[in-house]
C-alpha cells in the first residue's frame, strides 16, 4: 500500500530554515544535502519525512480553490489543536485564529519564507 514518504518545502536559506524547522516544529534533523541544496527531517513518532529544498526565489505553497481562502497543499495533524496553536504562538510564529471547518478544526502558520502551512485535527 502507498503512503506519503516525504513532503517537500521550498526555502531560500537552507541553514536558517533547518534551525527554524528543528527548533520551532521540533523535527529531527537527519542532515543536509551536499552543498546545502536541501535538508531532511523526520517526525518524532512517525516514519514520515519533511524535506527542505533550496530555491533561488520564493515559490507558491498554496492555491486558490475558493476566492475567500487560499488552500495549503498539505496539513500537519495534531491531537490537541489549542496546545499546538499556543506553542507556535509562544515561539513567535505567525499563526491564524483556529477555525471550525465542519469535520475539522484548524489553523495556518507561516515559516521563514512565508510558506503557508496548516495544522488540523478531526472533530
DSSP file (Angstrom, degrees, kcal/mol; ACC not computed):
  #  RESIDUE AA STRUCTURE BP1 BP2  ACC     N-H-->O    O-->H-N    N-H-->O    O-->H-N    TCO  KAPPA ALPHA  PHI   PSI    X-CA   Y-CA   Z-CA
    1    1 A X              0   0    0      0, 0.0     2,-0.2     0, 0.0     0, 0.0   0.000 360.0 360.0 360.0 144.8    0.0    0.0    0.0
    2    2 A X        +     0   0    0      3,-0.0     2,-0.3     2,-0.0     0, 0.0  -0.529 360.0 168.6 -84.1 149.7    1.2    3.5   -0.8
    3    3 A X        -     0   0    0     -2,-0.2     2,-0.4     0, 0.0     0, 0.0  -0.960  45.6 -83.8-149.3 163.7    1.8    6.2    1.8
    4    4 A X        -     0   0    0     -2,-0.3     3,-0.1     1,-0.2    45,-0.1  -0.557  36.7-174.9 -72.7 127.8    3.4    9.6    1.7
    5    5 A X        -     0   0    0     -2,-0.4    44,-2.0     1,-0.3     2,-0.3   0.823  64.0  -5.6 -91.3 -37.0    7.1    9.3    2.2
    6    6 A X  E     -a   49   0A   0     42,-0.2     2,-0.4    36,-0.0    -1,-0.3  -0.993  52.5-139.9-156.7 153.3    8.1   13.0    2.3
    7    7 A X  E     -a   50   0A   0     42,-1.5    44,-3.4    -2,-0.3     2,-0.5  -0.964  24.5-145.0-112.7 134.8    6.7   16.5    1.9
    8    8 A X  E     -a   51   0A   0     -2,-0.4     2,-0.4    42,-0.2    44,-0.2  -0.881  14.1-171.4-107.6 130.7    9.0   18.9    0.1
    9    9 A X  E     -a   52   0A   0     42,-2.9    44,-2.5    -2,-0.5     2,-0.3  -0.980  20.3-130.8-124.2 125.7    9.1   22.6    1.1
   10   10 A X  E     +a   53   0A   0     -2,-0.4     2,-0.3    42,-0.2    44,-0.2  -0.579  31.8 174.6 -76.0 132.8   10.9   25.3   -0.9
   11   11 A X  E     -a   54   0A   0     42,-2.4    44,-2.5    -2,-0.3     3,-0.2  -0.973  31.9-148.2-136.5 151.2   13.2   27.5    1.1
   12   12 A X  S    S+     0   0    0     -2,-0.3     2,-0.4     1,-0.3    -1,-0.1   0.698  93.9  36.2 -92.5 -20.7   15.6   30.3    0.2
   13   13 A X     >  -     0   0    0      1,-0.1     4,-2.2     2,-0.0    -1,-0.3  -0.877  65.4-171.6-134.4 101.9   18.1   29.7    3.0
   14   14 A X  H  > S+     0   0    0     -2,-0.4     4,-2.7    22,-0.3     5,-0.2   0.915  83.9  50.2 -61.1 -46.8   18.5   26.1    4.0
   15   15 A X  H  > S+     0   0    0      1,-0.2     4,-1.8     2,-0.2    -1,-0.2   0.913 113.4  44.1 -64.7 -43.5   20.7   26.7    7.1
   16   16 A X  H  > S+     0   0    0      1,-0.2     4,-2.0     2,-0.2    -1,-0.2   0.896 115.4  50.0 -65.1 -38.9   18.3   29.2    8.7
   17   17 A X  H  X S+     0   0    0     -4,-2.2     4,-3.0     2,-0.2     5,-0.3   0.861 104.8  57.3 -68.9 -35.4   15.3   27.1    7.8
   18   18 A X  H  X S+     0   0    0     -4,-2.7     4,-2.3     1,-0.2     5,-0.2   0.945 108.4  47.1 -58.1 -47.6   17.0   24.0    9.3
   19   19 A X  H  X S+     0   0    0     -4,-1.8     4,-3.0     2,-0.2     5,-0.4   0.916 113.9  48.2 -59.4 -43.8   17.2   25.9   12.6
   20   20 A X  H  X>S+     0   0    0     -4,-2.0     4,-2.9     2,-0.2     5,-0.9   0.944 114.0  43.7 -65.2 -49.6   13.6   27.0   12.3
   21   21 A X  H  <5S+     0   0    0     -4,-3.0     6,-1.6     3,-0.2     4,-0.3   0.851 119.1  45.2 -67.1 -33.2   12.1   23.6   11.5
   22   22 A X  H  <5S+     0   0    0     -4,-2.3     4,-0.4    -5,-0.3    -2,-0.2   0.943 123.9  32.1 -72.0 -49.1   14.3   21.9   14.2
   23   23 A X  H  <5S+     0   0    0     -4,-3.0    -3,-0.2    -5,-0.2    -2,-0.2   0.882 128.1  34.8 -80.9 -40.0   13.7   24.5   16.9
   24   24 A X  T  <5S+     0   0    0     -4,-2.9    -3,-0.2    -5,-0.4    -2,-0.1   0.940 130.9  28.3 -83.4 -50.0   10.1   25.6   16.2
   25   25 A X  S   <S-     0   0    0     -5,-0.9    -3,-0.2    -4,-0.3    -2,-0.1   0.556  98.5-133.2 -89.6  -7.2    8.5   22.5   14.9
   26   26 A X        +     0   0    0     -4,-0.4    18,-0.3    -6,-0.3     2,-0.2   0.873  46.4 160.8  58.3  41.7   10.8   20.2   16.9
   27   27 A X        -     0   0    0     -6,-1.6     2,-0.6    16,-0.1    16,-0.2  -0.590  46.3-107.2 -88.1 155.1   11.5   17.9   14.0
   28   28 A X  E     -B   42   0A   0     14,-2.4    14,-1.9    -2,-0.2     2,-0.6  -0.748  29.6-138.2 -85.0 118.3   14.5   15.6   14.0
   29   29 A X  E     -B   41   0A   0     -2,-0.6    12,-0.3    12,-0.2     3,-0.1  -0.674  20.1-176.5 -80.1 117.1   17.2   16.9   11.5
   30   30 A X  E     -     0   0A   0     10,-2.6     2,-0.2    -2,-0.6    11,-0.2   0.881  54.3 -75.0 -79.8 -42.1   18.6   14.0    9.6
   31   31 A X  E     -B   40   0A   0      9,-1.2     9,-2.6     2,-0.0    -1,-0.3  -0.854  42.2 -84.0 158.9 166.5   21.2   16.0    7.7
   32   32 A X  E     -B   39   0A   0     -2,-0.2     7,-0.3     7,-0.2     3,-0.1  -0.656  41.4-113.9 -94.5 153.1   21.8   18.5    4.9
   33   33 A X    >   -     0   0    0      5,-3.0     3,-2.0    -2,-0.3     5,-0.2  -0.362  52.2 -72.6 -75.5 163.5   22.3   17.6    1.3
   34   34 A X  G >  S+     0   0    0      1,-0.3     3,-0.9     2,-0.2    -1,-0.2  -0.344 123.7  13.4 -57.0 134.4   25.7   18.2   -0.4
   35   35 A X  G 3  S-     0   0    0      1,-0.2    -1,-0.3     2,-0.1    -2,-0.1   0.633 122.3 -84.3  72.8  14.0   26.3   21.9   -1.0
   36   36 A X  G <  S+     0   0    0     -3,-2.0   -22,-0.3     1,-0.1    -1,-0.2   0.867  87.0 142.6  53.8  39.8   23.4   22.7    1.4
   37   37 A X  S <  S-     0   0    0     -3,-0.9    17,-2.6     1,-0.2     2,-0.3   0.516  72.4 -18.9 -84.4  -6.1   20.9   22.3   -1.5
   38   38 A X  E     - C   0  53A   0     15,-0.3    -5,-3.0    -5,-0.2     2,-0.3  -0.970  59.8-137.4-179.2 177.8   18.4   20.8    0.9
   39   39 A X  E     -BC  32  52A   0     13,-2.0    13,-2.8    -7,-0.3     2,-0.4  -0.986  11.8-138.2-155.8 148.8   17.9   19.1    4.2
   40   40 A X  E     +BC  31  51A   0     -9,-2.6   -10,-2.6    -2,-0.3    -9,-1.2  -0.875  19.0 175.4-115.2 144.7   15.9   16.2    5.6
   41   41 A X  E     -BC  29  50A   0      9,-2.1     9,-1.7    -2,-0.4     2,-0.3  -0.920  12.6-153.8-134.0 159.2   13.9   15.8    8.8
   42   42 A X  E     -BC  28  49A   0    -14,-1.9   -14,-2.4    -2,-0.3     7,-0.2  -0.980  26.0-108.6-133.0 155.1   11.6   13.2   10.2
   43   43 A X        -     0   0    0      5,-1.8     3,-0.3    -2,-0.3     5,-0.2  -0.525  28.5-121.9 -78.5 145.7    8.8   13.4   12.7
   44   44 A X  S    S+     0   0    0    -18,-0.3    -1,-0.1     1,-0.2   -17,-0.1   0.860 106.3  26.1 -57.1 -42.6    9.4   12.1   16.2
   45   45 A X  S    S+     0   0    0      3,-0.0     2,-0.3     2,-0.0    -1,-0.2   0.502 118.5  56.9-105.2  -4.4    6.6    9.5   16.3
   46   46 A X  S    S-     0   0    0     -3,-0.3     2,-0.9     2,-0.2    -3,-0.3  -0.902  74.7-127.6-126.7 153.2    6.2    8.7   12.6
   47   47 A X  S    S+     0   0    0     -2,-0.3     2,-0.4    -5,-0.1    -3,-0.1  -0.440  71.5 119.7 -95.1  59.6    8.5    7.5    9.8
   48   48 A X        -     0   0    0     -2,-0.9    -5,-1.8    -5,-0.2     2,-0.3  -0.953  52.2-141.4-123.5 145.4    7.5   10.3    7.6
   49   49 A X  E     -aC   6  42A   0    -44,-2.0   -42,-1.5    -2,-0.4     2,-0.4  -0.766  11.3-160.4-112.2 151.2    9.9   12.9    6.2
   50   50 A X  E     -aC   7  41A   0     -9,-1.7    -9,-2.1    -2,-0.3     2,-0.4  -0.999  18.7-164.3-123.7 129.5    9.8   16.6    5.6
   51   51 A X  E     -aC   8  40A   0    -44,-3.4   -42,-2.9    -2,-0.4     2,-0.4  -0.958  11.1-149.4-122.8 130.7   12.4   17.8    3.2
   52   52 A X  E     -aC   9  39A   0    -13,-2.8   -13,-2.0    -2,-0.4     2,-0.5  -0.819  14.6-163.3 -93.9 135.8   13.6   21.4    2.6
   53   53 A X  E     -aC  10  38A   0    -44,-2.5   -42,-2.4    -2,-0.4   -15,-0.3  -0.985  19.9-122.3-124.6 126.1   14.7   22.2   -1.0
   54   54 A X  E     +a   11   0A   0    -17,-2.6     2,-0.3    -2,-0.5   -42,-0.2  -0.454  33.9 177.6 -69.2 131.8   16.8   25.3   -1.7
   55   55 A X        -     0   0    0    -44,-2.5     3,-0.1    -2,-0.2     4,-0.0  -0.925  34.2-132.0-128.8 156.8   15.2   27.6   -4.3
   56   56 A X  S    S+     0   0    0     -2,-0.3     2,-0.3     1,-0.2    -1,-0.1   0.776  91.6  19.4 -80.4 -27.3   16.5   31.0   -5.6
   57   57 A X  S    S-     0   0    0    -46,-0.1    -1,-0.2    -3,-0.0   -46,-0.0  -0.978  98.7 -80.1-142.0 155.5   13.2   32.7   -5.1
   58   58 A X        -     0   0    0     -2,-0.3     2,-0.3    -3,-0.1   -47,-0.1  -0.177  44.7-153.1 -56.4 143.1   10.1   32.1   -3.1
   59   59 A X        -     0   0    0    -49,-0.2     2,-0.2    54,-0.0    -1,-0.1  -0.846  24.7 -96.9-116.7 152.2    7.7   29.5   -4.6
   60   60 A X        +     0   0    0     -2,-0.3   -50,-0.1     1,-0.1    55,-0.1  -0.518  34.5 176.4 -70.6 133.7    3.9   29.3   -4.1
   61   61 A X        +     0   0    0     -2,-0.2    12,-1.0   -52,-0.0     2,-0.3   0.054  63.9  54.8-120.7  22.0    2.9   26.8   -1.5
   62   62 A X  E     -D   72   0B   0     10,-0.2     2,-0.3    11,-0.1    10,-0.2  -0.964  61.7-157.0-148.1 162.9   -0.8   27.5   -1.7
   63   63 A X  E     -D   71   0B   0      8,-2.4     8,-2.5    -2,-0.3     2,-0.7  -0.959  22.2-117.6-141.0 158.6   -3.6   27.5   -4.3
   64   64 A X  E     +D   70   0B   0     -2,-0.3     6,-0.2     6,-0.2     3,-0.1  -0.874  41.9 150.1-104.6 113.7   -7.0   29.2   -4.6
   65   65 A X  E    S+     0   0B   0      4,-0.7     2,-0.4    -2,-0.7    -1,-0.2   0.612  79.3  34.2-105.8 -24.7  -10.0   27.0   -4.8
   66   66 A X  E >  S-D   69   0B   0      3,-1.0     3,-2.3    -3,-0.2    -1,-0.4  -1.000  81.1-131.9-131.8 128.9  -12.3   29.5   -3.1
   67   67 A X  T 3  S+     0   0    0     -2,-0.4     3,-0.1     1,-0.3    -1,-0.1   0.707 107.5  53.0 -57.1 -18.6  -11.9   33.2   -3.7
   68   68 A X  T 3  S+     0   0    0      1,-0.2     2,-0.3    -3,-0.0    -1,-0.3   0.534 114.2  36.2 -93.7  -7.2  -12.1   33.8    0.1
   69   69 A X  E <   -D   66   0B   0     -3,-2.3    -3,-1.0     2,-0.0    -4,-0.7  -0.987  63.6-143.9-151.3 135.2   -9.4   31.3    1.1
   70   70 A X  E     -D   64   0B   0     -2,-0.3    -6,-0.2    -6,-0.2     2,-0.2  -0.891  28.5-140.8 -98.8 119.5   -6.1   30.1   -0.2
   71   71 A X  E     -D   63   0B   0     -8,-2.5    -8,-2.4    -2,-0.6     2,-0.2  -0.468   5.8-131.4 -78.0 146.2   -5.6   26.4    0.5
   72   72 A X  E     -D   62   0B   0    -10,-0.2   -10,-0.2    -2,-0.2    45,-0.1  -0.583  20.4-123.2 -84.7 160.2   -2.3   24.8    1.5
   73   73 A X  S    S+     0   0    0    -12,-1.0     2,-0.3    -2,-0.2   -11,-0.1   0.721  89.6   4.6 -77.0 -21.1   -1.1   21.7   -0.4
   74   74 A X        -     0   0    0    -67,-0.0    44,-0.8     2,-0.0     2,-0.3  -0.973  66.3-141.0-155.7 162.9   -0.9   19.7    2.8
   75   75 A X  E     -e  118   0C   0     -2,-0.3     2,-0.3    42,-0.1    44,-0.2  -0.932  13.5-131.4-126.5 152.7   -1.7   19.9    6.5
   76   76 A X  E     -e  119   0C   0     42,-3.3    44,-2.4    -2,-0.3     2,-0.3  -0.708  28.4-138.7 -88.6 154.5    0.1   18.7    9.7
   77   77 A X  E     -e  120   0C   0     -2,-0.3     2,-0.3    42,-0.2    44,-0.2  -0.814  20.5-178.0-114.0 160.1   -2.2   16.9   12.1
   78   78 A X        -     0   0    0     42,-1.4    44,-0.2    -2,-0.3     3,-0.2  -0.958  33.8-135.5-148.2 161.3   -2.2   17.1   15.9
   79   79 A X  S    S+     0   0    0     -2,-0.3     2,-0.4     1,-0.2    -1,-0.1   0.654 102.4  35.9 -90.2 -19.7   -4.0   15.6   18.9
   80   80 A X     >  -     0   0    0      1,-0.1     4,-2.3     2,-0.0    -1,-0.2  -0.839  61.6-176.8-140.5  97.7   -4.5   19.0   20.5
   81   81 A X  H  > S+     0   0    0     -2,-0.4     4,-2.4     1,-0.2     5,-0.2   0.873  85.9  51.6 -64.8 -39.4   -5.2   22.0   18.3
   82   82 A X  H  > S+     0   0    0      2,-0.2     4,-2.5     1,-0.2    -1,-0.2   0.920 111.2  47.2 -65.3 -43.3   -5.2   24.5   21.1
   83   83 A X  H  > S+     0   0    0      2,-0.2     4,-2.6     1,-0.2    -2,-0.2   0.917 113.1  48.4 -64.8 -43.3   -1.9   23.4   22.5
   84   84 A X  H  X S+     0   0    0     -4,-2.3     4,-2.2     2,-0.2     5,-0.2   0.917 112.8  48.5 -62.7 -43.2   -0.2   23.4   19.1
   85   85 A X  H  X S+     0   0    0     -4,-2.4     4,-2.3    -5,-0.2    -2,-0.2   0.929 113.8  46.3 -61.6 -47.0   -1.6   26.8   18.3
   86   86 A X  H  X S+     0   0    0     -4,-2.5     4,-2.7     2,-0.2    -2,-0.2   0.909 111.3  51.8 -63.2 -43.8   -0.4   28.2   21.7
   87   87 A X  H  X S+     0   0    0     -4,-2.6     4,-1.1     2,-0.2    -1,-0.2   0.924 112.6  44.3 -61.8 -46.6    3.1   26.6   21.4
   88   88 A X  H  <>S+     0   0    0     -4,-2.2     5,-2.3     1,-0.2     3,-0.4   0.913 113.4  51.6 -65.7 -41.4    3.7   28.1   17.9
   89   89 A X  H ><5S+     0   0    0     -4,-2.3     3,-1.9     1,-0.2    -2,-0.2   0.920 107.5  52.4 -59.7 -44.2    2.4   31.5   19.0
   90   90 A X  H 3<5S+     0   0    0     -4,-2.7    -1,-0.2     1,-0.3    -2,-0.2   0.759 104.4  57.3 -65.5 -24.0    4.7   31.5   22.1
   91   91 A X  T 3<5S-     0   0    0     -4,-1.1    -1,-0.3    -3,-0.4    -2,-0.2   0.350 122.7-106.3 -87.6   6.8    7.6   30.8   19.8
   92   92 A X  T < 5 +     0   0    0     -3,-1.9     2,-0.3     1,-0.3    -3,-0.2   0.638  68.2 151.1  82.2  15.0    6.8   33.9   17.8
   93   93 A X      < -     0   0    0     -5,-2.3     2,-0.5    -6,-0.2    -1,-0.3  -0.604  53.0-114.0 -80.9 138.5    5.4   32.1   14.8
   94   94 A X        +     0   0    0     16,-0.4    16,-1.5    -2,-0.3     2,-0.3  -0.620  47.6 173.6 -70.7 119.4    2.7   34.0   12.7
   95   95 A X  B     -F  109   0C   0     -2,-0.5    14,-0.2    14,-0.2     2,-0.1  -0.930  26.5-132.1-127.8 151.7   -0.5   32.0   13.2
   96   96 A X        -     0   0    0     12,-2.6     2,-0.1    -2,-0.3     3,-0.1  -0.434  42.9 -83.1 -88.0 172.9   -4.1   32.5   12.2
   97   97 A X        -     0   0    0     -2,-0.1     2,-0.3     1,-0.1    11,-0.3  -0.397  53.3 -95.4 -68.8 154.7   -7.0   32.0   14.5
   98   98 A X        -     0   0    0      9,-0.1     2,-0.3    -2,-0.1     9,-0.2  -0.582  48.6-160.4 -71.2 133.9   -8.3   28.5   15.0
   99   99 A X  E     -G  106   0C   0      7,-3.4     7,-2.2    -2,-0.3     2,-0.6  -0.830  18.5-131.3-118.9 157.1  -11.2   27.9   12.6
  100  100 A X  E     +G  105   0C   0     -2,-0.3     5,-0.2     5,-0.2     3,-0.1  -0.940  23.9 176.6-106.5 115.1  -14.1   25.4   12.5
  101  101 A X        -     0   0    0      3,-2.8     2,-1.5    -2,-0.6     4,-0.1  -0.192  52.1-100.0-115.4  40.2  -14.4   23.8    9.1
  102  102 A X  S    S+     0   0    0      1,-0.2    -1,-0.1     2,-0.1    21,-0.0  -0.613 114.3  27.0  85.3 -87.3  -17.1   21.3    9.7
  103  103 A X  S    S+     0   0    0     -2,-1.5    20,-2.3    19,-0.1     2,-0.3   0.596 127.7  35.1 -86.6 -12.6  -15.3   18.0   10.1
  104  104 A X  E     - H   0 122C   0     18,-0.2    -3,-2.8    19,-0.1     2,-0.4  -0.914  62.7-139.1-137.1 161.5  -12.1   19.6   11.4
  105  105 A X  E     +GH 100 121C   0     16,-2.2    16,-2.2    -2,-0.3     2,-0.3  -0.915  41.6 154.7-109.0 148.0  -10.6   22.4   13.5
  106  106 A X  E     -GH  99 120C   0     -7,-2.2    -7,-3.4    -2,-0.4     2,-0.3  -0.981  28.5-162.8-161.2 172.8   -7.5   24.0   12.1
  107  107 A X  E     - H   0 119C   0     12,-2.1    12,-2.7    -2,-0.3     2,-0.3  -0.964  19.3-128.8-155.5 163.2   -5.2   27.0   11.8
  108  108 A X  E     - H   0 118C   0     -2,-0.3   -12,-2.6   -11,-0.3     2,-0.3  -0.816  21.3-178.1-113.4 155.8   -2.5   28.1    9.4
  109  109 A X  E     -FH  95 117C   0      8,-2.9     8,-3.2    -2,-0.3     2,-0.4  -0.940  17.6-128.2-146.9 169.6    1.0   29.3   10.2
  110  110 A X  E     - H   0 116C   0    -16,-1.5   -16,-0.4    -2,-0.3     6,-0.2  -0.952  10.1-147.1-129.2 138.9    4.0   30.6    8.2
  111  111 A X    >   -     0   0    0      4,-1.6     3,-1.8    -2,-0.4   -17,-0.1  -0.174  49.1 -77.5 -88.5-170.7    7.7   29.7    8.1
  112  112 A X  T 3  S+     0   0    0      1,-0.3  -101,-0.0     2,-0.1    -1,-0.0   0.782 132.6  48.7 -61.5 -29.3   10.6   32.0    7.5
  113  113 A X  T 3  S-     0   0    0   -103,-0.1    -1,-0.3     2,-0.1     3,-0.1   0.373 120.9-105.8 -90.8   3.9    9.9   32.1    3.7
  114  114 A X    <   +     0   0    0     -3,-1.8     2,-0.3     1,-0.3    -2,-0.1   0.632  62.1 163.7  79.9  12.5    6.3   32.9    4.2
  115  115 A X        -     0   0    0   -105,-0.1    -4,-1.6     1,-0.1     2,-0.5  -0.504  37.7-129.5 -64.2 127.0    5.3   29.3    3.2
  116  116 A X  E     + H   0 110C   0     -2,-0.3     2,-0.3    -6,-0.2    -6,-0.2  -0.703  32.2 179.9 -83.2 124.3    1.7   28.8    4.4
  117  117 A X  E     - H   0 109C   0     -8,-3.2    -8,-2.9    -2,-0.5     2,-0.3  -0.934  12.9-143.9-124.9 147.4    1.4   25.6    6.4
  118  118 A X  E     -eH  75 108C   0    -44,-0.8   -42,-3.3    -2,-0.3     2,-0.4  -0.817   8.4-161.7-115.7 153.5   -1.7   24.2    8.0
  119  119 A X  E     +eH  76 107C   0    -12,-2.7   -12,-2.1    -2,-0.3     2,-0.3  -1.000  20.3 173.9-128.8 131.5   -2.5   22.2   11.2
  120  120 A X  E     -eH  77 106C   0    -44,-2.4   -42,-1.4    -2,-0.4     2,-0.3  -0.928  18.2-166.0-135.1 159.5   -5.7   20.3   11.6
  121  121 A X  E     - H   0 105C   0    -16,-2.2   -16,-2.2    -2,-0.3     2,-0.1  -0.988  28.5-117.6-141.4 138.2   -7.5   17.9   14.0
  122  122 A X  E       H   0 104C   0     -2,-0.3   -18,-0.2   -44,-0.2   -19,-0.1  -0.444 360.0 360.0 -70.4 148.2  -10.5   15.8   13.3
  123  123 A X              0   0    0    -20,-2.3    -1,-0.1    -2,-0.1   -19,-0.1   0.468 360.0 360.0 -75.4 360.0  -13.6   16.5   15.4
